[in-house]
Amino acid sequence: MTKVVYQGRSFERLDDESVLRCLLRNGIRAPYSCESGACQACTMRAINGTPTTVSQEDLKETQKTLGYFKACVCRPEEDLEVTLLDDAQKHKYQMEVVEKTLLNNEILRLRLACDEPFEYRAGQFINIFKGDLIRSYSIASLPGQDEMLEFHIKRVPGGVVSHWLSDGVQLGDPLTVTGPMGECFYHEAESVEGVLAVGTGSGLAPLWGIVRDALTQGYEKPIILCHGAMKPENLYYVDELRELEARYENFSYFPCVSAPDEGELLTDLSLGFPNDVAFMKQPSLAKWQGFLCGHPEMVNNTKRMAFLAGAALKNIHADPFVMASPT
């Protein structure tokens, strides 16, 4: 019989026993409800081994990519090492600050090094701890290409953690981190005819990783990225994205400015909000994937616009940057 491995302990499955029942029989307190695969309360993640096809039915493609499966209907034909979803979020990493660079007058690029393996997908997020305070930041780096983990930190007025990261944390300091989390990342999907990425402010962070991930994986259909700010000086990575645009024929980049100074010339910039510019460039999103990151109002409005433009809800990946309270 096959074995189920959990937190270093190995349990042999009985005949026709599900992963869930194997863990429960051995004293592991795993969540569950219906035991028919309908409620998904027992969803776990496979670290090593392949879950059965039936145990991943009705899950999102992003969840399947992360190894999620329904333990109550999973009877694997090979050994399976698993973790509860809560366990994956509890493990704390110690990371070292190796770079702090201002990208504009409000965005800090923070790069971290981790001594132990840290597996992630571009576009996911982590939690950074400052005592009892926890803040989430999206990962801008690309696994396998970028040596360090990269984050874009916006200095939020009254933001205790963002100001601490900007002004208090020094090179070489340790940071406590949990993650990665989130399902806003690129994944191959059948019959997808293009990728539309829309972001504001530091919402460019996950999109910078997602777009490069798709291109690196050889995605050849159109990719459109619209990134917006109020003023030209609030944009960043403009040169880097234009270099990427010059390198890949299928990638188009549109930096957008919504509130320029009166009479200001917007050379090579688009006037308007990034979602409005995006739908002018691509009115129909039937069979397209959408990645929406940044200001919550923009993200929610664009999600609705994308659905009305023909995008399937399963293909719209949204990451609204909700402001935390100052304390």
Backbone as numpy.savetxt, mean C-alpha at the origin, in Angstrom:
# Nx Ny Nz CAx CAy CAz Cx Cy Cz
0.33 -37.35 6.55 -0.51 -36.14 6.55 0.37 -34.89 6.55
-0.21 -33.82 6.14 0.53 -32.56 6.11 0.52 -31.92 7.50
1.41 -30.92 7.65 1.54 -30.24 8.93 1.17 -28.77 8.80
0.69 -28.23 9.91 0.42 -26.80 10.01 1.43 -26.23 11.01
2.17 -25.20 10.59 3.20 -24.60 11.44 2.71 -23.21 11.85
2.74 -22.96 13.17 2.30 -21.67 13.70 3.23 -21.26 14.82
3.84 -20.09 14.67 4.77 -19.54 15.66 5.84 -20.56 16.07
6.39 -21.25 15.07 7.47 -22.19 15.31 7.05 -23.56 15.78
5.78 -23.75 16.06 5.26 -25.05 16.51 4.61 -25.77 15.34
4.86 -27.07 15.23 4.36 -27.85 14.11 3.28 -28.82 14.59
2.13 -28.80 13.89 0.99 -29.66 14.26 0.61 -30.51 13.06
0.48 -31.81 13.28 0.09 -32.71 12.18 -1.43 -32.73 12.05
-1.90 -32.57 10.81 -3.34 -32.58 10.56 -3.88 -34.00 10.58
-5.09 -34.15 11.10 -5.79 -35.43 11.02 -6.46 -35.56 9.67
-6.99 -36.73 9.38 -7.65 -36.96 8.09 -8.73 -35.91 7.83
-8.66 -35.24 6.70 -9.67 -34.28 6.23 -9.89 -33.13 7.21
-8.92 -32.86 8.07 -9.04 -31.78 9.04 -8.63 -30.45 8.40
-9.40 -29.42 8.66 -9.05 -28.10 8.14 -7.91 -27.49 8.96
-7.28 -26.49 8.39 -6.23 -25.77 9.12 -6.80 -25.19 10.41
-8.00 -24.63 10.33 -8.62 -24.04 11.52 -8.80 -25.08 12.61
-9.40 -26.23 12.27 -9.67 -27.26 13.28 -8.38 -27.83 13.85
-7.34 -27.92 13.04 -6.04 -28.40 13.51 -5.48 -27.46 14.57
-5.57 -26.17 14.32 -5.05 -25.20 15.28 -5.88 -25.20 16.56
-7.21 -25.24 16.43 -8.07 -25.24 17.61 -7.84 -26.48 18.46
-7.66 -27.62 17.80 -7.44 -28.87 18.53 -6.15 -28.81 19.35
-5.20 -28.02 18.88 -3.91 -27.91 19.55 -3.81 -26.68 20.45
-4.96 -26.10 20.79 -4.98 -25.03 21.78 -4.69 -23.64 21.27
-4.66 -23.45 19.94 -4.43 -22.12 19.38 -5.77 -21.40 19.27
-5.88 -20.23 19.87 -7.13 -19.48 19.86 -7.23 -18.67 18.56
-7.77 -19.30 17.56 -7.93 -18.66 16.25 -9.37 -18.20 16.08
-9.60 -17.04 15.49 -10.97 -16.55 15.31 -11.71 -17.35 14.23
-13.01 -17.53 14.43 -13.82 -18.19 13.40 -15.29 -17.95 13.74
-16.17 -18.29 12.78 -17.60 -18.15 13.02 -18.37 -19.25 12.30
-18.59 -19.07 10.97 -19.52 -19.96 10.27 -18.93 -21.32 9.92
-17.62 -21.42 9.76 -16.92 -22.63 9.33 -17.42 -23.18 8.00
-17.94 -22.29 7.16 -18.35 -22.70 5.82 -17.65 -21.89 4.74
-16.78 -20.96 5.16 -16.07 -20.13 4.20 -16.82 -18.89 3.77
-17.98 -18.63 4.38 -18.80 -17.50 3.94 -18.44 -16.20 4.66
-18.22 -16.27 5.97 -18.06 -15.02 6.74 -16.64 -14.47 6.70
-15.65 -15.30 6.40 -14.24 -14.91 6.31 -13.64 -14.49 7.66
-14.32 -14.81 8.76 -13.80 -14.45 10.08 -12.51 -15.19 10.41
-12.28 -16.33 9.79 -11.12 -17.16 10.10 -9.95 -16.90 9.16
-10.01 -15.83 8.38 -8.96 -15.56 7.39 -7.60 -15.45 8.06
-6.65 -16.18 7.51 -5.26 -16.18 7.97 -4.35 -15.86 6.80
-3.05 -15.86 7.08 -2.07 -15.62 6.02 -1.07 -16.75 5.99
-0.79 -17.27 4.81 0.23 -18.30 4.64 1.59 -17.64 4.45
2.54 -18.04 5.30 3.91 -17.52 5.21 4.74 -18.40 4.29
4.58 -19.70 4.45 5.24 -20.68 3.58 4.22 -21.74 3.19
4.29 -22.17 1.94 3.32 -23.13 1.44 2.21 -22.43 0.67
1.39 -23.23 0.00 0.35 -22.69 -0.88 -1.03 -23.09 -0.38
-1.89 -22.13 -0.06 -3.26 -22.46 0.34 -4.02 -23.10 -0.83
-5.06 -23.81 -0.52 -5.87 -24.42 -1.57 -6.68 -23.35 -2.31
-7.03 -23.67 -3.53 -7.81 -22.73 -4.35 -9.14 -22.40 -3.71
-9.83 -23.42 -3.17 -11.15 -23.20 -2.59 -11.06 -22.28 -1.38
-9.94 -22.31 -0.67 -9.81 -21.48 0.53 -9.57 -20.02 0.20
-9.31 -19.70 -1.07 -9.10 -18.31 -1.48 -10.23 -17.78 -2.35
-11.26 -18.58 -2.54 -12.42 -18.12 -3.32 -13.09 -16.94 -2.61
-13.52 -15.96 -3.40 -14.22 -14.76 -2.93 -13.31 -13.75 -2.23
-12.02 -14.04 -2.12 -11.10 -13.05 -1.58 -10.65 -12.10 -2.69
-10.23 -10.90 -2.32 -9.72 -9.96 -3.29 -8.39 -10.47 -3.86
-8.09 -10.03 -5.08 -6.83 -10.44 -5.70 -5.64 -9.99 -4.87
-5.74 -8.80 -4.27 -4.64 -8.32 -3.43 -4.46 -9.22 -2.21
-5.56 -9.72 -1.65 -5.47 -10.61 -0.50 -4.84 -11.95 -0.89
-5.23 -12.45 -2.06 -4.62 -13.70 -2.54 -3.12 -13.52 -2.73
-2.73 -12.36 -3.27 -1.31 -12.09 -3.49 -0.53 -12.11 -2.18
-1.17 -11.64 -1.10 -0.52 -11.61 0.21 -0.55 -12.97 0.91
-1.23 -13.96 0.31 -1.29 -15.29 0.91 -2.45 -15.50 1.85
-3.45 -14.62 1.82 -4.61 -14.77 2.68 -5.42 -16.01 2.24
-6.04 -16.66 3.21 -6.90 -17.81 2.90 -7.88 -18.02 4.06
-8.96 -18.73 3.77 -9.97 -19.04 4.79 -9.63 -20.39 5.42
-9.22 -20.34 6.68 -8.67 -21.53 7.34 -9.69 -22.62 7.54
-10.97 -22.26 7.62 -11.99 -23.27 7.93 -12.25 -24.22 6.76
-11.90 -23.82 5.55 -12.13 -24.68 4.39 -10.82 -25.06 3.71
-9.71 -24.79 4.38 -8.40 -25.10 3.79 -7.90 -26.44 4.29
-7.75 -27.38 3.36 -7.18 -28.70 3.65 -6.01 -28.89 2.70
-4.85 -28.35 3.06 -3.72 -28.28 2.11 -3.11 -29.63 1.81
-2.53 -29.72 0.64 -1.86 -30.94 0.21 -0.36 -30.88 0.50
0.08 -29.81 1.15 1.47 -29.66 1.53 1.52 -28.96 2.89
2.68 -28.98 3.51 2.84 -28.29 4.79 2.59 -26.80 4.60
1.98 -26.20 5.61 1.59 -24.79 5.51 1.99 -24.07 6.79
2.82 -23.03 6.66 3.15 -22.19 7.80 2.26 -20.96 7.76
1.57 -20.70 8.87 0.54 -19.67 8.86 0.74 -18.68 10.01
0.07 -17.54 9.87 0.03 -16.57 10.94 -1.37 -15.98 10.99
-1.83 -15.64 12.17 -3.09 -14.91 12.30 -2.86 -13.48 11.85
-3.87 -12.83 11.30 -3.70 -11.48 10.80 -3.30 -10.52 11.91
-3.83 -10.70 13.11 -3.46 -9.85 14.23 -1.99 -10.02 14.59
-1.47 -11.25 14.47 -0.06 -11.50 14.79 0.85 -10.72 13.86
0.47 -10.66 12.57 1.31 -9.97 11.59 1.42 -8.49 11.91
0.41 -7.92 12.56 0.42 -6.50 12.86 1.06 -6.20 14.22
1.31 -7.24 15.03 1.85 -7.02 16.37 3.38 -7.05 16.40
3.99 -7.72 15.42 5.45 -7.84 15.45 6.10 -6.48 15.26
7.02 -6.14 16.15 7.67 -4.84 16.10 9.09 -4.97 15.56
9.41 -4.09 14.62 10.75 -4.02 14.04 11.46 -2.79 14.59
12.77 -2.91 14.75 13.60 -1.75 15.08 14.33 -1.32 13.82
14.08 -0.10 13.37 14.70 0.40 12.15 15.53 1.63 12.48
16.59 1.83 11.69 17.51 2.94 11.92 17.29 4.04 10.88
17.28 5.29 11.33 17.15 6.42 10.42 18.49 6.63 9.72
18.47 6.50 8.37 19.72 6.63 7.61 19.72 7.84 6.68
18.54 8.47 6.47 18.52 9.67 5.64 17.30 10.52 5.97
17.50 11.84 5.99 16.42 12.81 6.12 16.68 13.91 5.09
15.75 14.05 4.12 15.92 15.03 3.05 14.62 15.76 2.81
14.65 17.09 2.77 13.46 17.86 2.43 13.22 17.82 0.92
12.04 17.36 0.53 11.68 17.30 -0.89 11.02 18.59 -1.35
10.37 19.29 -0.44 9.86 20.64 -0.67 9.67 21.28 0.70
8.90 22.36 0.77 8.80 23.07 2.06 7.91 22.37 3.08
7.29 21.24 2.72 6.43 20.56 3.69 6.57 19.05 3.70
7.36 18.48 2.79 7.50 17.03 2.68 8.94 16.62 3.00
9.07 15.71 3.96 10.37 15.15 4.33 10.48 13.73 3.79
11.60 13.45 3.12 11.87 12.05 2.74 12.68 11.41 3.86
12.13 10.34 4.40 12.75 9.61 5.50 13.10 8.21 4.99
14.36 7.84 5.14 14.78 6.50 4.73 15.29 5.74 5.94
14.84 4.48 6.03 15.13 3.64 7.19 15.81 2.35 6.74
16.66 1.83 7.60 17.29 0.53 7.38 16.81 -0.43 8.45
16.61 -1.68 8.05 16.13 -2.71 8.97 17.12 -3.87 8.96
17.55 -4.31 10.15 18.55 -5.39 10.25 17.95 -6.76 9.98
16.65 -6.92 10.14 16.03 -8.22 9.90 15.17 -8.16 8.65
14.86 -9.30 8.05 14.07 -9.29 6.81 12.73 -8.59 7.01
12.39 -7.75 6.06 11.12 -7.02 6.12 10.48 -7.11 4.74
9.50 -8.00 4.61 8.86 -8.23 3.32 7.65 -7.32 3.18
7.53 -6.65 2.04 6.44 -5.71 1.82 6.18 -5.59 0.33
5.06 -4.95 0.01 4.73 -4.59 -1.36 4.70 -3.06 -1.46
5.22 -2.54 -2.55 5.22 -1.08 -2.74 3.79 -0.57 -2.66
3.56 0.45 -1.83 2.22 1.00 -1.64 1.58 0.62 -0.32
2.11 -0.41 0.35 1.60 -0.75 1.68 2.04 0.33 2.68
1.62 0.18 3.94 2.01 1.17 4.93 2.51 0.49 6.20
3.20 1.29 7.02 3.66 0.81 8.32 3.12 1.75 9.40
3.22 1.33 10.65 2.94 2.19 11.79 4.26 2.54 12.47
4.46 3.83 12.76 5.62 4.29 13.50 5.17 4.72 14.89
5.92 4.31 15.91 5.55 4.58 17.30 6.39 5.73 17.87
5.71 6.62 18.56 6.36 7.62 19.42 5.71 7.51 20.78
6.29 6.69 21.63 5.64 6.40 22.91 4.31 5.71 22.68
3.24 6.31 23.20 1.91 5.74 23.02 1.24 6.20 21.73
1.86 7.13 21.02 1.29 7.63 19.77 1.73 6.74 18.60
0.79 6.49 17.69 1.07 5.66 16.51 0.56 6.42 15.28
1.41 6.49 14.25 1.00 7.11 13.00 1.37 6.19 11.83
0.52 6.19 10.82 0.71 5.33 9.65 1.33 6.13 8.51
2.31 5.51 7.82 2.97 6.15 6.69 3.16 5.12 5.57
2.83 5.54 4.35 2.92 4.64 3.20 4.36 4.45 2.77
4.64 3.27 2.24 5.98 2.92 1.78 6.15 3.36 0.33
7.17 4.17 0.07 7.42 4.66 -1.28 8.48 3.85 -2.01
9.20 3.02 -1.29 10.30 2.26 -1.90 9.78 1.03 -2.62
10.69 0.42 -3.39 10.34 -0.74 -4.21 11.21 -1.92 -3.80
10.61 -3.03 -3.35 11.40 -4.20 -2.94 12.28 -4.69 -4.08
13.50 -5.05 -3.75 14.40 -5.58 -4.76 15.15 -4.52 -5.54
14.70 -3.27 -5.47 15.39 -2.19 -6.17 15.95 -1.16 -5.20
15.16 -0.78 -4.22 15.59 0.24 -3.26 16.14 -0.44 -2.01
17.36 -0.08 -1.67 18.02 -0.73 -0.53 17.36 -0.35 0.79
16.91 0.90 0.89 16.31 1.38 2.13 14.79 1.53 1.97
14.08 1.51 3.09 12.66 1.80 3.10 12.46 3.31 3.06
11.62 3.77 2.17 11.44 5.21 1.97 10.02 5.64 2.33
9.92 6.80 3.00 8.64 7.37 3.39 8.65 8.86 3.12
7.49 9.41 2.78 7.35 10.85 2.57 6.47 11.39 3.69
7.04 12.18 4.57 6.36 12.66 5.77 5.94 14.11 5.57
4.65 14.36 5.61 4.15 15.74 5.52 4.08 16.34 6.91
4.68 17.55 7.06 4.60 18.25 8.35 3.19 18.79 8.53
2.43 18.12 9.37 1.04 18.48 9.62 0.99 19.55 10.71
0.26 20.65 10.50 0.14 21.67 11.56 -0.36 21.04 12.86
0.40 21.19 13.93 0.03 20.58 15.20 0.30 19.10 15.27
0.91 18.53 14.23 1.16 17.10 14.20 2.36 16.72 15.05
2.11 16.06 16.17 3.18 15.73 17.11 4.20 14.80 16.47
3.74 13.74 15.81 4.66 12.74 15.26 5.38 13.26 14.02
4.66 13.94 13.13 5.32 14.44 11.91 6.38 15.47 12.25
6.14 16.34 13.23 7.15 17.32 13.63 8.31 16.64 14.36
8.01 15.62 15.13 9.07 14.85 15.80 9.98 14.18 14.78
9.38 13.56 13.74 10.18 12.92 12.70 11.00 13.96 11.92
10.42 15.14 11.71 11.10 16.18 10.95 12.21 16.85 11.75
11.93 17.17 13.02 12.83 18.02 13.79 13.55 17.31 14.93
12.92 16.29 15.49 13.49 15.66 16.68 14.36 14.46 16.38
13.92 13.60 15.48 14.65 12.38 15.16 15.93 12.72 14.40
17.03 12.08 14.77 18.32 12.33 14.14 18.82 11.09 13.40
19.78 11.29 12.50 20.39 10.16 11.80 20.98 9.20 12.82
20.73 7.91 12.58 21.22 6.88 13.49 20.25 6.52 14.59
19.20 7.32 14.78 18.21 7.01 15.82 17.40 5.78 15.44
16.97 4.99 16.43 16.09 3.85 16.15 14.63 4.27 16.16
13.84 3.63 15.32 12.40 3.82 15.31 11.73 2.45 15.46
10.65 2.41 16.23 9.87 1.18 16.38 8.73 1.19 15.37
8.62 0.08 14.63 7.71 0.02 13.48 6.96 -1.31 13.50
5.69 -1.29 13.11 4.95 -2.52 12.84 4.43 -2.49 11.41
4.16 -3.66 10.86 3.66 -3.75 9.50 4.43 -4.81 8.74
4.30 -4.82 7.41 3.50 -3.89 6.61 2.02 -4.27 6.62
1.19 -3.33 6.23 -0.25 -3.53 6.18 -0.81 -2.86 4.92
-2.05 -3.17 4.61 -2.73 -2.51 3.51 -2.73 -3.32 2.22
-3.73 -3.04 1.38 -3.90 -3.76 0.13 -3.85 -2.84 -1.08
-3.28 -1.64 -0.89 -3.17 -0.70 -2.01 -1.80 -0.91 -2.66
-1.69 -1.92 -3.51 -0.45 -2.19 -4.21 -0.77 -2.81 -5.56
0.19 -2.75 -6.48 -0.02 -3.29 -7.83 -0.04 -4.81 -7.79
-0.95 -5.38 -8.56 -0.97 -6.82 -8.76 -1.49 -7.09 -10.16
-1.01 -8.15 -10.74 -1.47 -8.51 -12.08 -2.94 -8.93 -12.02
-3.70 -8.45 -12.97 -5.11 -8.82 -13.05 -5.49 -9.04 -14.51
-6.24 -10.08 -14.76 -6.64 -10.38 -16.12 -7.58 -9.31 -16.68
-7.45 -9.06 -17.96 -8.35 -8.17 -18.70 -8.29 -6.72 -18.23
-7.22 -6.31 -17.56 -7.06 -4.91 -17.17 -6.35 -4.18 -18.31
-6.97 -3.09 -18.77 -6.47 -2.40 -19.96 -5.62 -1.18 -19.63
-5.48 -0.83 -18.36 -4.67 0.33 -18.01 -4.69 0.57 -16.51
-3.79 1.43 -16.07 -3.67 1.79 -14.66 -3.74 3.31 -14.54
-4.64 3.79 -13.68 -4.76 5.22 -13.40 -4.40 5.45 -11.94
-3.42 6.32 -11.71 -2.98 6.64 -10.35 -3.20 8.12 -10.11
-3.90 8.44 -9.02 -4.23 9.83 -8.70 -3.86 10.09 -7.24
-3.11 11.17 -7.01 -2.71 11.46 -5.64 -2.55 12.95 -5.39
-2.60 13.31 -4.11 -2.33 14.68 -3.69 -1.28 14.65 -2.59
-0.45 15.71 -2.52 0.52 15.84 -1.45 1.40 14.62 -1.31
1.57 14.16 -0.06 2.41 12.98 0.19 1.73 11.69 -0.25
0.52 11.79 -0.81 -0.11 10.64 -1.44 0.68 10.13 -2.63
1.68 10.91 -3.06 2.56 10.43 -4.13 3.42 9.27 -3.64
3.67 9.19 -2.34 4.58 8.16 -1.81 4.20 6.75 -2.26
2.99 6.26 -1.97 2.66 4.91 -2.43 2.60 4.81 -3.94
2.16 5.87 -4.62 2.04 5.83 -6.08 3.40 5.74 -6.75
4.40 6.41 -6.17 5.77 6.34 -6.68 6.25 4.87 -6.67
5.92 4.15 -5.61 6.29 2.74 -5.56 5.44 1.88 -6.46
4.13 2.11 -6.47 3.20 1.28 -7.25 3.50 1.37 -8.74
3.68 2.59 -9.24 3.94 2.78 -10.68 5.24 2.09 -11.08
6.30 2.29 -10.28 7.57 1.64 -10.61 7.47 0.12 -10.51
6.66 -0.35 -9.57 6.46 -1.80 -9.43 5.83 -2.37 -10.70
4.77 -1.72 -11.19 4.11 -2.20 -12.41 5.06 -2.19 -13.60
5.80 -1.11 -13.76 6.73 -0.99 -14.88 7.85 -2.02 -14.78
8.36 -2.22 -13.58 9.44 -3.19 -13.38 8.98 -4.60 -13.66
7.72 -4.89 -13.37 7.18 -6.22 -13.64 6.83 -6.42 -15.11
7.06 -5.40 -15.94 6.85 -5.54 -17.37 5.46 -5.20 -17.86
4.69 -4.45 -17.05 3.36 -4.05 -17.48 3.50 -3.12 -18.68
2.82 -3.42 -19.80 3.02 -2.70 -21.05 1.83 -1.86 -21.48
0.71 -1.98 -20.77 -0.47 -1.19 -21.12 -0.36 0.20 -20.49
-1.24 1.15 -20.85 -1.07 2.53 -20.38 -1.11 2.66 -18.86
-0.22 3.49 -18.35 -0.21 3.89 -16.94 -0.22 5.41 -16.91
-1.21 5.98 -16.24 -1.34 7.43 -16.12 -1.24 7.81 -14.65
-0.36 8.75 -14.34 -0.21 9.26 -12.98 -0.49 10.76 -12.96
-1.47 11.17 -12.17 -1.77 12.59 -11.96 -1.54 12.91 -10.49
-0.59 13.80 -10.24 -0.27 14.18 -8.86 -0.53 15.67 -8.70
-1.26 16.04 -7.64 -1.67 17.42 -7.50 -1.21 18.09 -6.22
-1.07 19.43 -6.33 -0.76 20.29 -5.20 -1.38 21.65 -5.48
-1.46 22.49 -4.46 -2.03 23.81 -4.66 -1.10 24.71 -5.47
0.18 24.69 -5.15 1.17 25.56 -5.79 2.25 24.70 -6.45
2.92 25.23 -7.47 4.01 24.46 -8.10 5.09 24.04 -7.10
5.39 24.92 -6.12 6.44 24.59 -5.17 6.05 23.47 -4.21
4.76 23.09 -4.18 4.30 21.99 -3.34 4.42 20.64 -4.02
4.73 20.64 -5.32 4.98 19.39 -6.03 6.38 18.88 -5.68
6.62 17.62 -5.92 7.96 17.06 -5.75 8.11 15.82 -6.61
9.33 15.37 -6.78 9.68 14.24 -7.65 9.27 14.49 -9.11
9.14 15.74 -9.48 8.74 16.07 -10.86 9.80 15.59 -11.84
11.06 15.90 -11.58 12.13 15.48 -12.49 12.25 13.97 -12.55
12.14 13.32 -11.40 12.25 11.85 -11.37 11.13 11.20 -12.17
9.92 11.76 -12.05 8.79 11.17 -12.78 8.87 11.46 -14.27
9.40 12.61 -14.63 9.58 12.90 -16.06 10.67 12.01 -16.66
11.68 11.70 -15.89 12.69 10.75 -16.36 12.07 9.37 -16.57
11.20 8.97 -15.64 10.51 7.69 -15.77 9.61 7.70 -17.01
8.94 8.82 -17.25 8.08 8.96 -18.42 8.88 8.85 -19.71
10.08 9.42 -19.73 10.93 9.35 -20.92 11.45 7.94 -21.17
11.56 7.16 -20.10 12.12 5.81 -20.22 11.08 4.79 -20.66
9.79 5.03 -20.30 8.74 4.05 -20.60 7.66 4.71 -21.46
7.46 4.17 -22.66 6.49 4.75 -23.59 5.06 4.66 -23.10
4.77 3.68 -22.27 3.38 3.48 -21.82 3.04 4.27 -20.57
4.00 5.05 -20.03 3.77 5.80 -18.79 3.62 7.29 -19.08
2.54 7.89 -18.57 2.29 9.33 -18.73 2.13 9.97 -17.35
2.80 11.10 -17.17 2.80 11.79 -15.89 2.29 13.21 -16.07
1.34 13.60 -15.19 0.75 14.93 -15.26 0.79 15.58 -13.87
1.77 16.49 -13.65 1.78 17.26 -12.40 0.72 18.35 -12.48
-0.11 18.46 -11.44 -1.28 19.34 -11.48 -1.20 20.38 -10.36
-1.62 21.61 -10.68 -1.64 22.70 -9.72 -3.05 23.28 -9.69
-3.65 23.36 -8.49 -5.05 23.78 -8.39 -5.24 25.24 -8.03
-4.24 25.88 -7.40 -4.41 27.27 -6.96 -3.13 28.07 -7.18
-2.70 28.24 -8.44 -1.48 29.00 -8.69 -1.69 30.49 -8.38
-0.60 31.20 -8.19 -0.70 32.64 -7.99 -1.23 33.30 -9.26
-1.95 34.39 -9.09 -2.55 35.08 -10.23 -1.46 35.48 -11.23
-1.68 35.13 -12.49 -0.75 35.46 -13.54 0.45 34.54 -13.64
0.54 33.52 -12.77 1.68 32.61 -12.79 1.61 31.68 -14.00
2.71 31.56 -14.72 2.78 30.68 -15.87 3.02 29.25 -15.41
2.21 28.32 -15.91 2.33 26.92 -15.51 2.97 26.12 -16.65
4.22 26.37 -16.91 4.91 25.66 -17.98 5.01 24.17 -17.65
4.51 23.35 -18.56 4.55 21.89 -18.42 3.77 21.38 -17.21
2.89 22.20 -16.66 2.03 21.77 -15.56 0.57 21.86 -15.99
-0.28 21.00 -15.41 -1.71 21.02 -15.72 -2.44 21.83 -14.66
-3.36 22.66 -15.09 -4.15 23.47 -14.16 -5.39 22.69 -13.74
-5.59 22.53 -12.44 -6.78 21.85 -11.94 -6.44 20.80 -10.91
-7.49 20.21 -10.35 -7.30 19.13 -9.39 -6.88 17.85 -10.13
-6.08 17.00 -9.50 -5.56 15.84 -10.23 -6.63 14.87 -10.70
-7.73 14.74 -9.94 -8.78 13.82 -10.41 -9.50 14.37 -11.64
-9.71 15.70 -11.68 -10.33 16.29 -12.88 -9.43 16.12 -14.09
-8.14 16.36 -13.91 -7.20 16.18 -15.02 -7.17 14.73 -15.46
-7.21 13.81 -14.48 -7.15 12.38 -14.81 -8.31 11.96 -15.70
-9.52 12.43 -15.40 -10.67 12.01 -16.18 -10.78 12.76 -17.51
-10.09 13.87 -17.63 -9.98 14.50 -18.94 -9.05 13.67 -19.84
-7.99 13.13 -19.24 -7.05 12.33 -20.01 -7.60 10.94 -20.31
-8.40 10.39 -19.39 -8.93 9.04 -19.55 -10.38 9.01 -19.07
-11.33 9.39 -19.94 -12.74 9.48 -19.52 -13.37 8.15 -19.13
-12.95 7.06 -19.78 -13.53 5.75 -19.49 -12.53 4.90 -18.73
-13.01 4.28 -17.65 -12.14 3.41 -16.86 -12.62 1.96 -16.88
-13.43 1.61 -17.85 -13.84 0.22 -17.99 -12.59 -0.65 -18.18
-12.46 -1.67 -17.36 -11.33 -2.60 -17.38 -10.01 -1.93 -16.99
-10.08 -0.84 -16.22 -8.87 -0.19 -15.72 -8.75 -0.42 -14.22
-7.50 -0.39 -13.73 -7.24 -0.37 -12.29 -7.01 1.07 -11.86
-7.52 1.42 -10.67 -7.30 2.75 -10.14 -6.62 2.69 -8.79
-5.64 3.59 -8.58 -4.96 3.72 -7.29 -5.08 5.17 -6.85
-5.75 5.41 -5.72 -6.11 6.75 -5.28 -5.56 6.98 -3.88
-4.69 7.98 -3.74 -4.01 8.18 -2.46 -3.90 9.67 -2.13
-4.14 10.00 -0.86 -3.96 11.38 -0.44 -5.15 11.89 0.35
-5.53 13.14 0.08 -6.60 13.80 0.84 -7.88 12.98 0.80
-8.51 12.71 1.96 -9.69 11.83 1.99 -10.82 12.28 1.07
-11.10 13.58 1.02 -12.19 14.06 0.17 -11.89 13.78 -1.30
-10.65 14.03 -1.71 -10.26 13.74 -3.09 -10.37 12.25 -3.38
-9.89 11.43 -2.46 -9.91 9.99 -2.67 -11.35 9.48 -2.79
-12.23 9.91 -1.89 -13.61 9.44 -1.93 -14.35 9.92 -3.17
-14.12 11.18 -3.55 -14.76 11.70 -4.76 -14.26 10.97 -6.00
-12.97 10.71 -6.05 -12.39 10.05 -7.22 -12.83 8.60 -7.30
-12.99 7.96 -6.15 -13.48 6.58 -6.15 -14.88 6.53 -6.77
-15.73 7.48 -6.40 -17.07 7.52 -6.97 -17.01 7.82 -8.47
-16.15 8.77 -8.85 -16.00 9.12 -10.26 -15.48 7.93 -11.07
-14.54 7.19 -10.50 -13.98 6.03 -11.20 -15.04 4.96 -11.43
-15.88 4.74 -10.42 -16.94 3.74 -10.56 -17.94 4.17 -11.64
-18.30 5.45 -11.63 -19.23 5.95 -12.65 -18.60 5.93 -14.03
-17.26 5.96 -14.09 -16.57 5.91 -15.38 -16.34 4.48 -15.85
-16.86 3.52 -15.11 -16.83 2.14 -15.58 -15.88 1.21 -14.87
-15.12 1.69 -13.89 -14.19 0.82 -13.17 -14.94 -0.09 -12.21
-14.55 -1.35 -12.18 -15.12 -2.28 -11.21 -14.59 -1.95 -9.82
-15.45 -2.06 -8.81 -15.03 -1.72 -7.45 -13.81 -2.52 -7.00
-13.72 -3.78 -7.46 -12.57 -4.60 -7.05 -11.27 -4.08 -7.64
-11.37 -3.24 -8.67 -10.17 -2.69 -9.31 -9.84 -1.28 -8.85
-10.57 -0.76 -7.88 -10.31 0.58 -7.34 -9.66 0.42 -5.97
-8.42 0.83 -5.86 -7.67 0.69 -4.61 -7.46 2.08 -4.01
-8.04 2.31 -2.85 -8.04 3.65 -2.26 -7.27 3.67 -0.94
-6.49 4.73 -0.74 -5.74 4.91 0.50 -5.87 6.37 0.94
-6.98 6.71 1.61 -7.15 8.09 2.08 -6.25 8.38 3.27
-5.57 9.52 3.24 -4.66 9.89 4.33 -5.44 10.69 5.37
-6.06 9.98 6.30 -6.89 10.62 7.32 -5.99 11.22 8.39
-6.22 12.50 8.71 -5.43 13.19 9.71 -5.75 12.66 11.11
-4.72 12.38 11.87 -4.92 11.99 13.27 -5.09 13.23 14.13
-5.71 13.07 15.31 -5.83 14.18 16.22 -4.45 14.58 16.73
-4.25 15.85 17.12 -2.92 16.29 17.54 -2.33 15.53 18.71
-3.17 14.97 19.55 -2.65 14.22 20.71 -3.18 12.80 20.71
